[in-house]
Amino acid sequence: MNILLPDGDLRPSTRDRQRDELIAILESQSGTPSRRRRLLVPLAAVAAVVLVAAFGFVLRDSKPRVASAPAVEPLSAAEKAHLGQRCLVSYNLATSTGHAVLDGFRFVNPPSDAYVRTWVVGYGDGLWVNCGFNQAGAMVSGTAAASRLGLFNEVQAGGPGSGAYLKSVTRITVTPLGGEPVEAVLRNGFYYAPVRSVPASKAQTDSSPRPYVVRGYDATGNLVYTSAATEADRKAEQVACRADPTGRTYSLIGSERPLPAPKDCRPNLPWTWLPN
């Protein structure tokens, strides 16, 4: 899926209000490229944030053979600055407090059908963001995370082949529908796997499989996270609620419905890879 990106700068008050409500917004689970468009989130729904449930099939072998992570190479200073600026602008962070471009790399010899070839990571106003660019240089993917809010799950999927993860996770694979598991590169709390784009089925039922399966493993090789296997599993995740360290409650999808009290929601998990 694609994050709904803003077309231009917003007023500072609007941007700040959105940032508090939209931290950790993830990409659309469809994996279908979309054109940049304005964020469409009900700002009145202060108790809800739009997140994306991860997708996938049930894992049959919890300790599969470990393959090598894909090789990457750093971007040049000019490429990193240029693409990083585009990333920050897309998240309204180009003029934010402490904004910076922190990382930039590309996959070395990725598959010809890889959805994303190049990644940059930026920071501003307490929000860490990454942006993925395809072979034509178009920005097609993104993930956001903030230490002060944490993650909903041990692995929090963003766009196809990307997302955030906890420090306890040391290996992540992403399996496209009908394909083999693809090892992800883990860098500073974000993961990246050069997978192909798989759109969600247009005629979905509760038994429809999700386009991707995301799996996370700990240092001993134990499976600690598996994403939703079917459309029914995804719907079940969407009605769940979490509570951030400040006591605010969130759902997995933006909603006007009342949410339970923080004590009745599972606490967010600490995402502490990067500074507050």
Summary of the structure (lengths in Angstrom):
residues: 276
radius of gyration: 17.4
end to end distance: 27.1
largest distance: 50.4
contacts: 931
relative contact order: 0.19
helix: 13%
strand: 28%
